[in-house]
Amino acid sequence: MKNIHLFYGNKEALRGVDFDLFKGEIHALIGAHRAGKSSLVKILSGALRKQSGEIQYAGKKIDYFTPKSAIQHRIGTVYQHLNIISSLNAVENIFAGQLPRTWYGGIDYADIIAKTKTLFAELKLNFDFNLPLNRLSLAKQHMVEFARALVMDPEMLILDEISSKLTPEEMEKVYTLILALKNRGTGIIYISHNIDEIFEFADRVTILKEGHKVDTEQIKDLDRFKLVKLTYSFVLSSEELKRKNQELYHFKKYNENIIKNIPVGVIILDPDDKIYLINFAALKILELEEEYQPEQSFEELLKNKALESKAEILEKVRLREKYLLEETAFGGNKILKISVLPFKDEDYVFLGTILLVEDISRDHNLKQYMLRTEKISSIAELAAGVAHEINNPLGIVHNYLELLKMRVSDPDGQNKLEKIENEMNRINKIIGSLLSFSKFNEVPMRHVDLVDIFDEVVLLLDHRIKAKAIEVKREAGESRAFILGDEDKLKQLFMNLVMNGIEAVLAGGRIETVFTNNRDQGFVEFFIQDNGCGIPQEILPRIYDPFFSTKVNKKNAGLGLSICQHIVESHGGLMTCLSEPGQYTRFEIRFPLVRT
């Protein structure tokens, strides 16, 4: 690459950068945040196009790469930020855009499964590669992305900050494979802020600063201090220039850059509780990218933020007490873990406070999902026993009730017997609902059209809809949405959701639905929204709990939404609910798409 220029709007990200890579070489790229490292390699992977400059690859001039042509030139890339389709499994992600074909034009599934098994063995990965990636840990998802870069047997491999995303055990596997690829002749561009890592196995290093190339050096000709000085040499203020030990200053900047780039949010406060340093992860987690001002007090920083335990955290900082908050809500859609850690010098003089901020929303949601799944599994185990133990004596009671009805002739007696019969019928319905959890797999799945099933349900409930003068409107979307499913169970799902909407809205209310086929990510999305009374936020997390209900009707067993969730999850789908009390309730459902 020669004299490469790249602009983001009016801002120049790369300013005449030269860079080269040889076969069988590990060439490290290093620089402070926004030095241009990721921008440079994105030009090679086809994610960005240069404005000017020259690229030669394998002796041939290349005007620009596209993602497809980069793959054709066997350029594999693992980006700094996760670049996968989380609803697809490992095999589908690894071979996305590069599916091998048979002689008659079909996809060679046997070949891709065999290659995936070989890759997994090479990487020592032992999880089920048929699972959707959103069911795997973040580190495993990154390993799948790494596998995708390897499957093409790359001539060039670009690794952008990979060590910050993987566990030490997984990085050991990666180091082994990198050295093996180098020995096979693969050229490797390795972006990292870890100086020790670069000295461990890189051959050369190029330092970028604010879009300029500072220098390219052989690792064997460098020591750590020289590399740090080249990378983090900033213009010093007059006050800083008076300091006797400028080496210490450079290492201070180096350490600050490490803190700024680690994936956990870090906020360092001085003894007056003003912000000395806040890293990029903390700015992103607390949504402060546009608001943060240097030398703010910590209290000012959080002033306009909807942090549930803000007062408690500020109090602990003020009292200089160590504190761990395992879970606290932030902004309505995040769950954070926050640690408050006062620190002192060797003479126990207070120096400030470190706060660690982690976004644990994914782990929290997964834990809640697992608890719900466990609860539903327990009900499924109990359901068969409940039905067996109750149905037999209930049948006997019902027979004697019929005999009593024939013998009792007075109206009051008949009325009482009718009430008994109604309550017994209610018990039968509850048992039937419980059996919905345990009998799902009795009917084999087949191709069904969700749109047809939903229209049939609306037709069945037409009398109830007209009775309240409700408008049921299907927005412009798909006319067909095919999945593998059990038609009867899906009817039950739609029936429960539409009935909930009918009961929630006032006369003349509105229920809206839409079906969307997201073919790129492989799912069908369905939502149903009513303009009814909504669900209070404090009970929203409990709406899927069996036997939990807010309806005043005593005949309601509180199993409807629990059954709905079980049906959705048994079809490999995901169901979520959003609600604003007094305005609307919206259920969103995703099912794996069947391509027809």
N, C-alpha and C positions, 0 to 999 in steps of 0.2 A: 504494500500500500504506500503510495507516494503523494504527499501534499494534499491529504484528505481534509475537506471542509464539510461541515454539517451544521445546519441551522434548525432551531426550533422556533418558528416564527421569526422574530427579529433578533433572537438571542443565538449567538454563535457557540455551539457546543464543542466543535473540533476546529482547530485553527492551524491547518497545514501540517497535519500529523503524518510522519513516516513510520512504517512498521513492517517488519518482515518475519517470516517463520520458515524453518527448514524441516524437512522430513526427520522423524525420530528425535525431535527437540521439544523440550518443555520450556516455553517462553512465558515468563510471568509478567502480568500487568499490575502495576501498583500506583496508588495515588489517593489523595484525600477525597472526601465525598464530593461528587459532581466534577471530578477531574476530567471525565469523558471516557472512562474505561468501558462501561457497558455500551455506550453509544458506538464506540469504535467496533466492538465485536458484533453488534446488531447489524451493522452494514454487511459483515461477512455472512451472517445467518439469514439475511434477506428481510429482516424485520424493519430496517430503515434503508433509505437510499441517500448516498452522498450528493452534495450539491456540485462538488468539483473534486478533482484529483484522479489518480490512476490506480487500478487494481490489476495485478497479474496473478493468475493462479495456474500452477503447473505449466508455466511458460507461455500461457495464452492471456491476452488482454480481455478483461471482463468489464463491461460497462456498469453492470449492477447485478446483484443477486436478488432472486425472489425466494420465499421459503421453499418453493418446489424445486427451483434450480439448485439451491444450496444442498438439498437432499440428493439430487441427481449427481452433484459434484462430491458427494459423500462428506459433507460438512455437518457434523453432529453438534448440537448446542444444548447445554443445560443452563437455563436463564437464572438470574438472581432471584426473580419472583416465580412462584409455582406456575407452570404453564401446562395444565392438564385439563381434561374434561372429567369432572369428578363423578358424574353419573355413569360413566362407562367403566368397564373393568380394565385390568392391566393389559390384557392381550389387545383390546380395542385401542387403548391409548398408545401402546408401543408401536403398532402398525398403522396408526392413523396417517393417511396420505401416502402410504407406501405398501399397500396390500399386494402380496404376490398373487399372480393369476395362473390358472391352469391353462392347458393348451386350447380349451374351448371357451376361455374367457371368464370362467367363474372364479370366485375367491378360493385360494388353496388353503383351506382351513387346517388340513393335516400339517402343512408346512409351517404355518404360523404358530400352531400349538407346540410343535417339535422345537422350533426356534426359541419360543418363550421358555420352555422347560430347560433348554441349554443355557439360556441367559440367566435364569433363576439359579441354576446350579453354579454358574460362574460367579454370581454375586452372593451366593449362599443365602438366598431368600427362601423362606419356608412358609409363606402364607398362600392362601388360595387365590390364584390369579384370575378366577372367575368372579370374585367379589367386586362390586362397584367401589371405586377408589374412595368415595366419601365415607365408606365404612372402615377405612384403614387410618392408621396414625399418619401425621404429617410427614414424619421421617420416611415411612414406607412409600408415601406418594412421591416424595422426592427421589427415592430409589427407582421407582417405576420410570420417572422422567429420565434418570440416568441410563436406565436400560434402553429407553427409546433412542438415545443418542448412540448407543453401542450397536444396536441391531443392524445398522447399515454397514458395519465394519468400516468405521470412518477413516478417511485420509487425514482429516483435520477434526480435532475435538476441542470445543470451547467450553470451559467450565467457569461460570461466573459466581463467585462467592459460595461455592458448594459446601465448604467446611462449616459455614455458619448455619447450615440447614440440617445437617446429619449428626447422629450420635458418634462419639469416638469409635465405637465398635464398627459402625458402618463406614466411617472414614478409613479405617484400617483396610477394609475390603477395597475401597475406592483407590487408595494409594497403591495397593498391589496391582490392580487392573491398569492404572495409569502407567506404571513402570513397564508392565507387559505390553501395552499398546506402543509405548515409546520404542521398545526393543523390536516391535514388528514394523516400525517405520512411520507410525502416526505422528503428525505434528500436533502439539497440544498448547493451547493458549489458556493460561491459568490465572484467573483474577482472584486476588486475595489481599486482605489487609494484615494477614498474619505473617510477620517478618520471618519467624522461626520456620514456618512451613515452606516459605520460598527458598530459604537457605538449605532446607532439607533435601529437595529434589529438583529444583529448577536449574536450567542450564544458563539462561540469560534472563534479564529483567529489564523492562521498559517502564520508566517513570513518567506519568502524565500529571500535569498541574494546570487547572483551569483551561482545559482544552488544548494545551501546548504539550509537545514532547520535551521533557527536560533532558533525558539521556537514555541510552541503552547500554547496559554493562554486562560483562561476563560475571556470573556469580563468584567464580573463583578469584576475581580481582577486587571483590568488595568485602568490607566488614559491615557488621550490623549498624554501627553508628553512622557510617558514610551513607548507607541506604536510607536510614531514618532522616538524616539531614537533607538528602536530595528530595525525599518525598514530602516532608513536613516543614520545609524551610519557608517561613512566612516573613513578611516585612515586620521588623520589630519596632515598637514604639520607643521614643527616647528614654522613657523610664525603664523599659525592659533592657535596652542596650547597656544601661548602667550595671546590670547584674553581672557579677563576676563569672558565674558559671553558665555560659551559653549552651553547653552540652546538656545540662539539666533541663534547660528551657525546651530544647528540641525533643528530648525524651518525654517531657510533660505534654507537648503537643501530640506526640505519637500515642501516648497513653489515652489522652482525651479522645483522639480519633478512634481508638479501639472501643472505648465506652460508647461513643456516638453511633457506632455501627453494629453493636451487639443486638440480637433480636428481642431482648427483654427491655422494657421501658426503665430507664434510670433517670432520676432527678437528684441532683446533689445541691443541698442548701448550705449556705454559709452560716456562721454563728448567729446572724441576725434574721435567719429564716428567709433570706433572699436567694434567688436561684443563681447558683454558680455555674451549673452545667445541666442541660437537659438533652437527652439523645433523641435520635430520629424516631425510634420505636415509641418513646413516651409521647412525643408530639402527635404521632399518628393514632395511638390508642386513645388519648384524651382529646383528640380532634382539635389540636391547637396550631396546626400548620400556618393558618392565616392570622392568628391572634397573638402569638407569643411575642413578648418584647423583652430584651435583655434587662437584667437587674430588677425584674419584677419580684414582689414578695410572693411567697407560695400561696398565701390567702387570695391575693389579687388574681393569680393564675387560675384558681378554681372558682372565682367569684360567680361567673355565669354558667357554670357547668352543673348539670343535673346528676351529681354524684350522691348516692343514697346516704353514705356514711361520712359526708364531708365534714360536718361539725366534729365528729369523733376523731377523725384523722388529724384535723387541725389542732385539736386539743392535745393529742399525743405528741405532735411535733413541738407545740409550745412547751409542754412539760418535759420534753427531751426523754421520752420513754420509748423503749423498744415495744413494737406492736405488730401483730400479724392479723390481717383481715382476710379470711379464707375466701369469702364471696361477698361482693357488694354490687348492686345494680348501677349502671351508668347509661344515661341517655335513653333509657327505655328499651334498648336492644342489645346491650352488652353486659356481661358479668365479668368483673375484674377481681383479681387477687392483688392485694397491696401490702407491702412490708415497710415498716418504718424502723430505720436502724440508725440511732445516734452513734457518732464515733468520736473518739478522743485520742490524744497523743500519748506517748509513754509516760507523761507526767499527769495524766488524767485531766488535761485541759480540754474542754469541749471545743471541737473543730467544726461541727456541723452535723447535718442529717442526710442520710441516703434513703431515698424511697425507691423501691422496686415495684413496677406496675406491670402486671401480666393480663392479657385478654384471655380468659379461660372460658369464653362463651361456648366454643365448640365442645370442650370437655364437659362443661355443665349440661349442655343440651344432650350430649351422648349419655351421660349418667341418668338424666331424667328419662330418656328413651329406654334405657336398659331397665330402669325401675318399672316403667309402664309395661314393658314386654314381660318382665318377670311376674308382674301382677296378673296379666292376662293369661300367662301360662298356668299359673296356679288355679285360676278360675276354670280353665279348660280341663285340668285334672279333676277338679271337684265336680264339674258339670255332670259327667256320666254317673258318678255316684249319687249325686242329688236326684237326678232323674229316676234312677233305679229305686232309691229308698222312698221317694215321695209319690211317684206315679202309681205304684201298686196300692198302698193304702188309700190314695186319693180316688182311685177307681172304685174301691169298695164303698167309700163314703158317698161317692156320686150315685151309685146304685141304690143305696138306702135312701138318699135324698129323693130320687125318682119315686120310690115306694111311698114315702111320706107325702109327696105332692099329690099322689092319687087318693090318699086317705084323708088329708086335711082339706076341708071344704070352706071353712070360714075365711073371709077376705083378709083379716089380720094375719092369720096363720100363713096363708098363701103369700102375702107380702113379705113376711119374714123369711120364708123358704126361698123366695126369689132373690132376696138379698144374699142369702148364703150361697146360692148358685152363682150369682155374679162374682162373689169373692173367690169362689173355687175356680171359675173361669179365668180370673185374674192370676191365680196361682199357676194355672196351666200355661198362661202366656209367659210368665216369668221363667218357668222351666224351659219353655221353648226358646226364649231369648238366650238363656244360659247355654243351651245346646248349640246355638249358633257359633260359640267359640270352639267347640270340640269336633264338629262334623264337617269342617271346611274342606278337608282333603278327600272326602268321599267321592266328589264329582270331579272328573278329569277336566283340566283347563282346555279351552279351545279358542279359536279366533272369534272375537266379538267386537261389535261396533258400539262404542260408548254413546255416541250421538243417538243411535236408534233406541238403545235401552233407556236413555234419559227421556226422549220424546214419548216413549210408551208409558213411563212412570207419570209424566205430566198429564197424559191423557187419562190415566186411571184416577188421578186426583182432581180431575177437572171440576167435579161437583163441589169439592171443598174450596177450590180456587175461586169459582164463580160465587159461592155463598158469601165470601168476604170481598168480592169485587177486586181481587188482587190481579195486578199485571205481572205475568211471568214472561220475561223477555230474554231470548237468547241472542246475545250480541254477535256482530259479524265475526266469524271465526272459521272453524273447519266444519265441512259437511260430513266428514268421516273421520273417525279416530279409533284405530284398531289396536287392541291389546290382547294378550292371552289371559283369559279369565273365566270365571264361573258366572254365567248370565244371571242366575237366580240371586246369588249373593250381591252382585252389582246392582240389581234392581232394589234389593233391600237397602243398600247403601244410599242410592239416590232417593228412595222413598223416605228414609229417615231424615235426610238433609232437607228435602223439599217440605216435609211435614214440620220440621223445626222452623223453617222460614215462614210457613203459613201461620203457625202459632205465634211467632214473634211479631209479625207486622199487624198494624191496625187495619181496619176496613179501608179499602182503596190503596193499600200498600203496594210495594214493588219488590219483585225478586228478579235478579239479573244473573245470567250464566254465560259462560263462554268456554269453548274448547279450542286449544291451540296445540298443533303438532310441532314440537321443536326437534326437527330431524337432525340438526347438527349435533345436539347433545343426547338424542335418543330417548326422549320422553314425551308423553302426552300430558298437558297441563289442563286442569279443569278448575274453574272457580264458580262458587255460588254465593251471592251477596244479597242480603235483604236490608231494608231500611227500617228495621224494627227497633226494639228497645235496647239492643246491645247487651253485652255481658260485662259486669263490673270487673275491673282489672284484678281485684284481689282474689276472685274465684276463677279467673281464666285458666290458671295452671291445673285446676281440678276437674275441668269439664269432661275429661276422658276417664275419670275414675268410675269404676262400676258402682252402681247404686247411688251415685251422687246426682242430685237434680235440684234445680231452682224452680221447677214448675209446681204450682199449687195443686194441680190435679192429682188426687190421691191414687189414681189408677196408673200413674206413671212410675215405672220401676227404676228409672235412672240408668238404663243400660244402652240406650240408643247410640250415643256418641262413642261409648266404649266398643260396641259392636262395629260401628263404622270404622273406627281406627284399626280394629283387628282385621276387617275385610281388606282395607287398603294395604296394610303391612303384609298380609298373606299373599297379596298380588305383587309384592316387591315394590310397593309404592310408599309415598310419604304424604302425611296430612298435617296441615298447620291451620291455625285459626287466628284471625286478627279481628279486634272488635273495639269500637268506640261507643261507650254507653250513651244511649239517647240518639245515636246516629246510624250505626250500621253494625252488622256482623258478617264476616267474610271467611269462608272455608276454601283453602287452596289445596288441591290434590295433584300429585304427579304419579303417573304409572309408566313403566317401561314401554316404549313404543314398539309395535310390530310393523316392520316395513312390508308393505304389500306390493 
